Amino acid sequence: MEMAVQLATENVKKQNGGPFGAVIVKDGVIIGRGCNNVTTALDPTAHAEIQAIRDACKNLNSFQLTDCEIYTSCEPCPMCIGALYWARPKAIYYSCTKQDAAQIGFDDDFIYQELAIPMENRSIAMHRIDFTDHDLPFRTWESQAVKVEY
C-alpha cells in the first residue's frame, strides 16, 4: 500500500496526472504498477488501476489477474471497479475513500447516481439502434467451436 501511495505522490509532484497510484501483486511479487495519467495521456480511462491492470496483464501474458491482489491509493471509481471485476483479482485494498477524493475535487458520485437512472433519463442520451443483423457478432461468437471464454 505504501508503494501505491508513493506512486500517487510522485505522480502529482511530476505533474503527470491525478493523485492516484496502484500496484498489483502476485505471490508477493509486484507484477504491475500504474498512476493516473488522464491529463498527460489525454485518455479519460488512464486511471491508476487501469494502468496497473494493463501493466500486470502484459507482464503475466494473460487477460486475467487470477490470484493477484491490487493495492490502490484510493477507493476505485465505477469504471475501475468494473475493470477490476473483469480482471478477477482475489482482493482489492485501498487507502483513501471516495469521500476523501470528493473533498479535493474528484467526485464520482454523479456516475453512481446516473447508473441508478433509467437510460432514457440520463444526462448523456443513450439510444438503441435495431437493424437487420445487429446481432451478427453475437451469433458468430456463439457458433464458434474454438474461442477463448472469459
N, C-alpha and C positions, 0 to 999 in steps of 0.2 A: 504494500500500500504506500509505503514511503517513497518508492520509486515512481509510482503513478503521480503522487503529489509533486515530487521533484520535477518530473517531465512537464507537468502543467505549469509550474512556477517558471521554469526555464523558457517555456513556450511564450509566456507573457513577456518576460524580460527581453527576448529576442524579437518580439513583435511579430511572431509567426501566426498568431490567431488567439482564440479564446483560452481561458484559464482551465483547461481540461486535459488530463492525461490518462492513459490506460496501459496496462501491462497484462499479457496473457502468459500463464504458467502451465506447464505440463510436467508432471513428475519432478517438481522442484526446479525446473529449468525455464528461464524466460524464453519464450518462442515468438513473442510478438509485442511490439510497442506501438503506441500511437499518441499523437497530440492533435488538438483541434487546429485544423488548417483551413477553415472555411473561407476566411478573407484572403489568405495568400494563394490558395489553390483555386479561388473563385469557384468553389464547389460546396453547395449547401449540405452535401452529405459527408463532408470531410470532418466528421466528429471524431474525437479521440478513440471511442470504442470501435467505430467503423474502420478507422485506420489500423488499429491494433488487430482487428479480425482479419483484414486483408493481409497484413504482415504475417500473422501466425499461420493462416491457411497456406500462404505461399511457402513458408518455411516447412510446414508439415506435408506439403503437396496433397492437400485434402480440402474439401469444401465444408468440413465439419470439424468442430473442436471438441470431440469426444474426450472425456477425462481431463479436460482443461478447466482452469479457473481464471476468471478475469478480475483484476483489481483496477478500479476506476476512481478517479479523484472526486467524482460527483455521481449522484444517482442518475442513471441513464434516462435520456429523453424517450418519448414514444417511438421515434424512428430507431434509436439504438436498441431499445428493448426488443422491438420486432426483429432486428438483425441478430441480436444475441439469441433469441429463441430459435431462429433458423439455423444458427451456428451450433446450437446444442452443447454449450459448456455444462459442466456439472455444478458450477456455482458462480455467483456474481457477488463481489464485495465492493462496497462503495464507501466514500468518506463523507463529503458534503451532501446535503439533501437538496431536493428540487426547490424547497423553500429558501435555502441559503443562496442558490443560484438566482432565484427570482429577486432577491434583495439587491443583487448587483446588476440587474437588467436582463438576465437570461431566464425569461419566464415562458415555459412551455405549457402552462395550464390551458391556454387557449386551444391547443391541439386536443387535449383531453376533452374539453368542452365540445369542440367541433365533432369529435368522434361519437358523442352521445346524441347528436342532432341527426334527424333523418337526412339522407343525402340531398334531397331536393331543397332543403332549407339551409344548407351550409353556406359559409361565406364565399367559398370557391365553388362555382357551378360544376356539377358532375352530371353528365348525360350519357345514357346508354345508347349506342347506335347498333341496331339489329339489321343484319342483311344476310343474304344467302351465303352460306359457307363461313359465317362469322366464327364458327366453332371448329373449322378445319384443323387448326393446330392441335386442339384438344383431341379430336378424333384420330389424328395422325399419331399423337403420342400414345393414346390408348391402344392402338392397333400394333404398335412396335413390339416385336418379340424381344429385342435387345435394347435395354435402356438402363440408365443409372437412376434408381429410385432415390428420392430424398424427401 
